[in-house]
Amino acid sequence: PRAEALPLMRLALLPFWFAALLLTWVIARVLYSDRVALWATALLAVFSGFFFTSLEFRTDGPWAVGWLAALAVLFTGSLTSWRAFASGLLLGVAMGISQKTVLLAVSLAGAALLALLFVPEARARVRFRRGAALAASWLVGVAVVPAIIVAAFAAAGAAGPLLYCVVTHNLVGGLGSWAHPWRVAILPV
């Protein structure tokens, strides 16, 4: 261990900070305009909280890039099964980095469902059969990286500890046994 290792580790995260800026620009440009993209990226670049947090040696930098890349792929072209799969695959990478991706993925899926239910233009563009195929492609993509991780842990004989560290340890304390279906039903709340 050496004291100069920490700045070098932080320097290694600088490309993730830059990638997050670039992906912010791509997403804002597609959803809004060139001017909004420029301002969003410029403001994010000078926001000291984002800069310094991005350079802390932890998984948030790569995780944010995975999440933003999944959104960028999803929004930057016509929605095809391959695009949905690629977006899901990137989201699966983010999920492999951090479990908090589950909340964002559920939010994204819920937003898509609400758009289909309440926005007539969305309903007109995506029929049920096509929407189901897109959702299936996305879910398969999301599952790839977590499945590889689970398989690797299982092959190493560590499936039990993986389940404990990723799921069991993070369940809300004080709710008692999760064997009761109503307790699982309140988990999203």
BAFI-3210 file (N, C-alpha, C; in Angstrom, 3 decimals, decimal comma, padded with zeros to 6 digits):
// residues 189
n [1|2|3|4|5|6|7|8|9|10|11|12|13|14|15|16|17|18|19|20|21|22|23|24|25|26|27|28|29|30|31|32|33|34|35|36|37|38|39|40|41|42|43|44|45|46|47|48|49|50|51|52|53|54|55|56|57|58|59|60|61|62|63|64|65|66|67|68|69|70|71|72|73|74|75|76|77|78|79|80|81|82|83|84|85|86|87|88|89|90|91|92|93|94|95|96|97|98|99|100|101|102|103|104|105|106|107|108|109|110|111|112|113|114|115|116|117|118|119|120|121|122|123|124|125|126|127|128|129|130|131|132|133|134|135|136|137|138|139|140|141|142|143|144|145|146|147|148|149|150|151|152|153|154|155|156|157|158|159|160|161|162|163|164|165|166|167|168|169|170|171|172|173|174|175|176|177|178|179|180|181|182|183|184|185|186|187|188|189]
n.u [000,834|000,499|000,571|000,278|-001,292|-004,067|-004,759|-004,103|-005,917|-008,267|-007,842|-008,085|-010,803|-011,637|-012,206|-014,789|-016,281|-016,106|-017,389|-019,958|-020,708|-020,690|-022,700|-024,863|-025,109|-025,792|-028,287|-029,851|-029,790|-031,201|-033,712|-034,457|-033,022|-030,230|-029,248|-030,266|-028,952|-026,281|-026,256|-027,128|-025,044|-022,849|-023,553|-023,628|-020,961|-019,626|-020,654|-019,694|-020,247|-021,010|-018,664|-016,629|-017,757|-017,919|-015,285|-014,561|-013,175|-015,031|-017,891|-019,818|-019,251|-018,700|-021,179|-023,101|-022,441|-023,096|-025,891|-026,682|-025,783|-027,484|-029,924|-029,289|-028,895|-031,448|-032,953|-031,886|-032,607|-034,788|-037,152|-036,336|-036,273|-033,631|-032,433|-033,799|-032,900|-030,097|-030,113|-031,201|-029,140|-027,014|-028,182|-028,245|-025,500|-025,099|-026,674|-025,171|-023,144|-024,311|-026,903|-028,905|-029,820|-032,051|-034,280|-034,309|-034,679|-037,206|-038,641|-038,239|-039,490|-042,082|-042,666|-042,675|-044,854|-046,920|-046,822|-047,700|-050,276|-051,504|-050,761|-051,798|-050,343|-048,166|-049,431|-050,405|-048,076|-046,888|-048,045|-049,781|-048,683|-046,187|-045,119|-044,969|-043,038|-040,840|-040,536|-039,912|-037,465|-035,934|-036,000|-034,673|-032,131|-031,504|-031,246|-028,938|-026,208|-026,547|-027,250|-024,907|-023,200|-024,456|-024,210|-021,421|-020,829|-022,266|-020,898|-018,528|-019,297|-020,520|-023,144|-025,028|-023,871|-023,855|-026,615|-027,363|-025,814|-026,647|-029,464|-030,949|-029,684|-030,351|-033,062|-035,922|-035,630|-037,274|-039,723|-040,208|-040,802|-040,441|-042,001|-044,702|-047,067|-048,265|-046,394|-044,337|-045,699|-045,942|-043,421|-042,665|-043,903]
n.v [-001,208|002,159|005,705|007,279|005,785|006,182|008,708|007,855|005,777|007,241|008,803|006,862|006,644|008,828|008,560|007,410|009,483|011,310|009,785|009,651|012,325|012,592|010,741|011,923|014,205|012,966|011,744|013,975|015,454|013,841|013,629|016,291|018,959|020,280|022,540|022,291|019,925|020,737|022,662|021,074|019,234|020,940|022,167|019,926|019,158|021,209|021,002|020,578|018,596|016,354|015,903|015,426|013,280|011,415|010,763|009,403|006,451|004,042|002,021|003,591|005,272|003,589|002,280|004,329|005,013|002,630|002,599|005,065|004,538|002,448|003,828|005,680|004,007|002,980|005,247|006,394|005,749|004,026|001,962|-001,216|-004,823|-005,660|-003,284|-002,946|-005,267|-004,726|-002,424|-003,545|-005,367|-003,632|-002,486|-004,748|-005,027|-002,766|-003,627|-005,769|-004,403|-002,827|-003,333|-001,475|-000,836|-002,307|-000,925|001,325|000,066|-001,068|001,288|002,406|000,469|000,676|003,332|003,106|001,401|003,006|005,088|003,739|003,163|005,665|007,590|008,485|008,657|006,996|004,541|004,260|003,904|001,595|-001,492|-004,129|-006,752|-006,225|-004,621|-006,502|-008,214|-006,464|-005,912|-008,482|-008,930|-006,938|-007,763|-010,241|-009,335|-007,851|-009,933|-011,377|-010,675|-010,733|-013,475|-014,727|-013,972|-015,230|-017,889|-018,159|-017,843|-020,021|-022,123|-021,922|-022,842|-021,041|-020,115|-019,900|-017,978|-015,795|-015,384|-014,701|-012,335|-010,592|-010,605|-011,612|-010,302|-007,693|-007,388|-005,796|-005,106|-006,286|-007,040|-009,641|-013,069|-013,765|-015,516|-015,209|-014,304|-011,708|-010,074|-010,019|-008,771|-006,168|-005,204|-003,565|-001,158]
n.w [000,000|-000,876|-000,456|-002,731|-004,396|-004,256|-005,601|-008,199|-008,597|-008,546|-010,794|-012,727|-012,903|-014,284|-017,139|-016,981|-015,890|-017,999|-019,990|-018,900|-019,131|-021,945|-022,640|-021,371|-022,950|-025,405|-024,797|-023,982|-026,343|-028,132|-026,868|-026,452|-027,562|-029,491|-028,192|-025,550|-024,892|-024,930|-022,840|-020,651|-020,472|-020,068|-017,629|-015,972|-016,140|-014,767|-012,271|-009,131|-007,217|-008,733|-010,202|-008,212|-006,794|-008,821|-009,154|-006,925|-005,638|-006,306|-007,194|-008,450|-010,671|-013,037|-012,903|-013,335|-015,956|-017,278|-016,858|-018,088|-020,682|-021,385|-021,507|-023,532|-025,774|-025,977|-026,654|-028,995|-031,613|-033,954|-032,344|-032,032|-031,805|-031,486|-030,584|-028,181|-026,877|-026,752|-025,147|-022,826|-022,255|-021,593|-019,372|-017,803|-017,378|-015,782|-013,653|-012,818|-011,650|-009,630|-007,332|-007,039|-009,498|-010,073|-009,038|-010,734|-013,202|-012,862|-012,575|-015,137|-016,765|-015,718|-016,413|-019,192|-019,517|-018,454|-020,308|-022,582|-021,775|-021,296|-023,192|-026,219|-028,684|-028,202|-027,898|-030,475|-031,922|-030,899|-030,950|-029,146|-029,555|-030,728|-028,717|-026,648|-027,716|-027,831|-025,083|-024,164|-025,498|-024,289|-021,592|-021,784|-022,536|-020,220|-018,401|-019,084|-018,107|-015,203|-015,073|-015,924|-013,847|-011,634|-012,488|-012,493|-009,752|-008,760|-010,008|-008,665|-006,256|-004,557|-004,458|-002,389|-000,483|-002,294|-002,753|-000,146|000,334|-001,721|-001,799|000,590|002,801|002,270|002,610|004,020|007,351|010,336|009,352|009,627|008,702|005,258|004,013|003,781|001,377|001,265|002,410|000,596|-001,444|-000,479|-000,727|-003,051|-002,300]
ca.u [000,000|001,217|-000,342|000,019|-002,190|-005,426|-004,962|-004,056|-007,191|-009,262|-007,558|-008,610|-012,245|-011,896|-012,928|-016,206|-016,870|-016,242|-018,422|-021,256|-020,995|-021,009|-024,007|-025,852|-025,292|-026,510|-029,680|-030,534|-029,911|-032,273|-035,002|-034,804|-032,422|-028,781|-028,994|-030,503|-027,881|-025,070|-026,397|-027,184|-023,693|-021,987|-023,899|-023,186|-019,495|-019,115|-021,249|-018,592|-020,697|-020,942|-017,266|-015,884|-018,356|-017,564|-013,878|-014,322|-012,876|-016,127|-018,536|-020,852|-018,879|-019,064|-022,617|-023,824|-022,194|-023,928|-027,288|-026,855|-025,611|-028,726|-030,914|-028,880|-029,187|-032,901|-033,573|-031,205|-032,993|-036,096|-037,213|-036,367|-035,964|-032,194|-032,138|-034,302|-031,977|-028,838|-030,373|-031,322|-027,815|-026,288|-028,807|-027,747|-024,146|-025,284|-027,189|-024,030|-022,314|-025,035|-028,268|-029,869|-030,328|-033,380|-035,275|-034,377|-035,257|-038,649|-039,172|-038,246|-040,552|-043,357|-042,885|-043,047|-046,221|-047,815|-046,881|-048,567|-051,660|-052,098|-050,345|-052,344|-049,312|-047,368|-050,264|-050,507|-046,780|-046,508|-049,170|-049,539|-047,786|-044,844|-044,688|-044,592|-041,764|-039,810|-040,336|-039,213|-036,070|-035,306|-035,819|-033,610|-030,882|-031,254|-030,932|-027,698|-025,076|-026,819|-027,212|-023,487|-022,673|-025,010|-023,591|-020,029|-020,839|-022,728|-019,803|-017,506|-019,887|-020,823|-024,485|-025,656|-023,397|-024,320|-028,021|-027,441|-025,246|-027,348|-030,903|-031,405|-029,145|-030,945|-034,501|-036,278|-035,656|-038,437|-040,961|-040,369|-040,626|-040,876|-042,756|-046,084|-047,172|-048,608|-045,177|-043,639|-046,510|-045,720|-042,042|-042,551|-044,328]
ca.v [000,000|003,416|006,854|007,823|004,891|006,717|009,609|007,089|005,072|008,254|009,176|005,781|006,834|010,001|008,211|007,177|010,814|011,847|008,998|010,085|013,615|012,335|010,083|012,945|015,011|012,161|011,569|015,277|015,851|013,051|013,918|017,711|019,682|020,475|023,574|021,692|018,953|021,484|023,235|019,997|018,685|021,966|022,315|018,715|019,165|022,156|020,704|019,969|017,375|015,252|015,663|014,799|011,975|010,515|010,370|008,571|005,103|003,132|001,506|004,479|005,785|002,602|001,996|005,422|004,896|001,520|003,037|006,086|003,888|001,714|004,820|006,244|003,023|002,872|006,455|007,023|005,221|003,384|000,909|-002,562|-005,866|-005,623|-002,103|-003,264|-006,242|-004,043|-001,582|-004,450|-005,907|-002,580|-002,388|-005,918|-004,682|-001,877|-004,448|-006,540|-003,502|-002,372|-003,828|-000,375|-000,796|-002,931|000,133|002,134|-000,754|-001,149|002,620|002,546|-000,405|001,275|004,531|002,647|000,886|004,152|005,797|002,962|003,231|006,999|008,486|007,909|008,526|005,804|003,374|004,148|003,464|000,264|-002,394|-005,067|-007,854|-005,655|-004,209|-007,707|-008,682|-005,530|-006,144|-009,760|-008,714|-006,120|-008,601|-011,218|-008,581|-007,531|-011,156|-012,026|-010,468|-011,358|-014,942|-015,113|-013,806|-016,311|-019,150|-018,182|-018,107|-021,401|-023,006|-021,857|-023,345|-019,906|-019,595|-019,539|-016,666|-014,765|-015,122|-013,978|-010,985|-009,741|-010,536|-011,798|-009,262|-006,397|-007,335|-004,832|-005,725|-006,066|-007,516|-011,064|-014,057|-013,371|-016,633|-014,795|-013,566|-010,298|-009,321|-009,816|-007,824|-004,797|-004,823|-002,382|000,039]
ca.w [000,000|-000,959|-000,409|-004,073|-005,146|-004,288|-006,746|-009,449|-008,716|-008,926|-012,175|-013,565|-013,039|-015,125|-018,372|-016,687|-015,750|-019,352|-020,679|-018,373|-019,772|-023,344|-022,712|-021,013|-024,154|-026,402|-024,371|-024,030|-027,755|-028,746|-026,240|-026,463|-028,683|-029,374|-027,183|-024,225|-024,668|-024,596|-021,500|-019,659|-020,341|-019,475|-016,211|-015,275|-016,101|-013,767|-010,964|-008,374|-006,555|-009,694|-010,542|-007,122|-006,501|-009,923|-009,048|-005,745|-006,101|-005,989|-008,402|-008,992|-011,986|-014,069|-012,831|-013,995|-017,394|-017,749|-016,868|-019,128|-021,987|-021,649|-021,941|-024,817|-026,819|-026,082|-027,192|-030,133|-032,914|-033,945|-031,337|-032,606|-030,822|-031,223|-029,758|-026,841|-026,301|-026,432|-023,981|-021,691|-021,952|-020,875|-018,060|-017,080|-016,928|-014,621|-012,564|-012,325|-010,853|-008,445|-007,166|-007,111|-010,866|-010,093|-008,846|-011,943|-014,270|-012,599|-012,904|-016,591|-017,285|-015,314|-017,233|-020,534|-019,430|-018,290|-021,593|-023,479|-021,298|-021,228|-024,269|-027,463|-029,712|-027,877|-028,224|-031,927|-032,452|-030,413|-030,723|-028,049|-029,945|-030,899|-027,384|-025,904|-028,275|-027,375|-023,650|-024,015|-025,912|-023,251|-020,400|-022,061|-022,432|-018,804|-017,651|-019,508|-017,204|-013,903|-015,194|-015,969|-012,495|-010,809|-012,933|-012,023|-008,311|-008,568|-010,411|-007,613|-005,015|-003,684|-004,747|-001,114|-000,050|-003,232|-002,444|001,120|000,243|-002,675|-001,564|001,969|003,680|001,936|002,862|005,046|008,668|011,176|008,751|009,934|007,646|003,918|003,445|003,576|000,101|001,409|002,744|-000,666|-002,206|-000,010|-000,979|-003,917|-001,586]
c.u [000,869|000,218|-000,670|-000,899|-003,595|-005,636|-004,928|-005,351|-008,293|-009,075|-008,107|-010,117|-012,609|-012,575|-014,421|-016,940|-017,113|-017,335|-019,814|-021,660|-021,424|-022,394|-025,136|-026,153|-026,114|-027,996|-030,447|-030,739|-031,061|-033,637|-035,421|-034,234|-030,922|-028,448|-029,186|-029,386|-026,591|-025,136|-026,417|-025,788|-022,757|-022,273|-023,468|-021,674|-018,951|-019,725|-020,234|-019,012|-020,627|-019,492|-016,546|-016,447|-017,990|-016,138|-013,556|-014,120|-013,930|-016,861|-019,532|-020,523|-019,216|-020,560|-023,416|-023,636|-023,022|-025,384|-027,542|-026,701|-026,860|-029,813|-030,573|-029,192|-030,691|-033,513|-033,001|-031,549|-034,369|-036,056|-037,409|-036,074|-034,478|-031,814|-032,610|-033,375|-030,669|-028,998|-030,483|-029,981|-026,978|-026,867|-028,388|-026,325|-024,232|-025,780|-026,094|-023,111|-023,009|-026,481|-029,305|-030,427|-031,729|-034,468|-035,421|-034,992|-036,765|-039,308|-039,263|-039,358|-041,929|-043,684|-043,297|-044,481|-047,228|-047,939|-047,798|-050,030|-052,290|-051,690|-050,796|-051,297|-048,450|-048,144|-050,341|-049,213|-046,433|-047,773|-048,779|-048,513|-046,349|-044,286|-044,238|-043,252|-040,609|-039,495|-039,579|-037,742|-035,303|-035,020|-034,739|-032,251|-030,513|-030,745|-029,556|-026,578|-025,369|-026,786|-025,769|-022,873|-023,158|-024,372|-022,154|-019,954|-021,270|-021,622|-018,695|-018,036|-020,285|-022,194|-025,187|-025,185|-023,816|-025,759|-028,147|-026,980|-026,045|-028,814|-031,236|-030,941|-029,841|-032,453|-034,775|-036,397|-036,939|-039,742|-041,166|-040,162|-041,186|-041,674|-044,205|-046,193|-047,482|-047,371|-044,352|-044,376|-046,279|-044,300|-041,927|-042,954|-043,200]
c.v [001,259|004,559|007,375|006,933|005,488|007,727|008,875|006,312|006,047|008,698|008,117|005,910|008,035|009,641|007,940|008,498|011,418|011,107|009,395|011,423|013,412|011,704|011,030|013,813|014,248|012,061|012,886|015,732|015,112|013,446|015,378|018,414|019,792|021,473|023,030|020,708|019,651|022,043|022,163|019,435|019,686|022,130|021,093|018,706|020,088|021,941|019,924|018,673|016,171|014,895|014,907|013,436|010,965|010,002|009,669|007,149|004,143|002,811|002,462|005,035|004,802|002,286|003,071|005,358|003,756|001,919|004,056|005,494|003,105|002,664|005,390|005,278|002,935|004,048|006,947|006,443|004,600|002,172|-000,444|-003,568|-005,878|-004,435|-002,340|-004,255|-005,571|-003,140|-002,433|-005,027|-004,899|-002,375|-003,572|-005,714|-003,783|-002,669|-005,331|-005,706|-003,115|-002,845|-002,711|-000,192|-001,372|-001,868|000,992|001,356|-000,879|000,195|002,831|001,706|000,162|002,515|004,139|002,145|002,028|004,948|005,063|003,056|004,607|007,969|007,881|007,716|007,294|004,540|003,160|003,593|002,036|-000,532|-003,436|-006,143|-007,353|-005,211|-005,389|-008,247|-007,784|-005,743|-007,445|-009,630|-007,952|-006,974|-009,659|-010,528|-008,272|-008,758|-011,734|-011,894|-011,014|-012,894|-015,447|-015,025|-014,934|-017,637|-019,262|-018,475|-019,542|-022,389|-023,030|-022,371|-022,254|-019,312|-019,153|-018,192|-015,533|-014,395|-014,335|-012,527|-010,052|-009,557|-010,543|-010,679|-007,919|-006,324|-006,415|-005,553|-005,426|-006,537|-009,012|-011,935|-013,552|-014,485|-016,257|-013,940|-012,082|-009,459|-009,063|-008,776|-006,383|-004,317|-003,625|-001,085|000,567]
c.w [000,000|-001,018|-001,801|-004,909|-005,275|-005,420|-008,091|-009,668|-009,120|-010,370|-013,140|-013,770|-013,906|-016,460|-018,145|-016,512|-017,136|-020,126|-020,200|-018,970|-021,220|-023,486|-022,309|-022,225|-025,188|-026,045|-024,476|-025,471|-028,429|-028,176|-026,359|-027,690|-028,463|-028,263|-025,766|-023,897|-024,248|-023,181|-020,412|-019,411|-019,673|-017,987|-015,401|-015,122|-015,015|-012,382|-010,143|-007,680|-007,476|-010,002|-009,429|-006,741|-007,582|-009,806|-007,735|-006,230|-005,558|-007,279|-009,044|-010,374|-013,105|-014,074|-013,573|-015,508|-017,974|-017,872|-017,982|-020,527|-022,358|-022,136|-023,305|-025,958|-027,045|-026,837|-028,519|-031,496|-032,838|-033,023|-032,022|-031,506|-030,485|-030,347|-028,325|-026,146|-025,874|-025,212|-022,718|-021,280|-021,175|-019,478|-017,190|-016,582|-015,702|-013,416|-011,969|-011,455|-009,562|-008,461|-007,268|-008,512|-010,946|-009,953|-010,098|-013,100|-014,103|-012,921|-014,407|-017,215|-016,938|-016,133|-018,649|-020,546|-019,289|-019,593|-022,559|-023,065|-021,490|-022,337|-025,598|-028,557|-029,462|-028,214|-029,723|-032,531|-032,060|-030,119|-029,684|-028,414|-030,092|-029,547|-026,547|-026,407|-027,833|-025,897|-023,416|-024,401|-024,841|-022,018|-020,600|-021,960|-020,997|-018,055|-017,957|-018,474|-015,806|-013,963|-015,240|-014,574|-011,590|-011,191|-012,447|-010,531|-008,029|-008,926|-009,370|-006,277|-004,044|-003,959|-003,470|-000,591|-000,988|-002,931|-001,145|000,948|-000,666|-002,314|-000,078|002,895|003,468|002,135|004,043|006,382|009,416|010,577|008,984|008,718|006,316|003,249|003,166|002,314|000,264|001,750|001,484|-001,501|-001,756|-000,272|-001,930|-003,227|-000,732]
res [p|r|a|e|a|l|p|l|m|r|l|a|l|l|p|f|w|f|a|a|l|l|l|t|w|v|i|a|r|v|l|y|s|d|r|v|a|l|w|a|t|a|l|l|a|v|f|s|g|f|f|f|t|s|l|e|f|r|t|d|g|p|w|a|v|g|w|l|a|a|l|a|v|l|f|t|g|s|l|t|s|w|r|a|f|a|s|g|l|l|l|g|v|a|m|g|i|s|q|k|t|v|l|l|a|v|s|l|a|g|a|a|l|l|a|l|l|f|v|p|e|a|r|a|r|v|r|f|r|r|g|a|a|l|a|a|s|w|l|v|g|v|a|v|v|p|a|i|i|v|a|a|f|a|a|a|g|a|a|g|p|l|l|y|c|v|v|t|h|n|l|v|g|g|l|g|s|w|a|h|p|w|r|v|a|i|l|p|v]
***
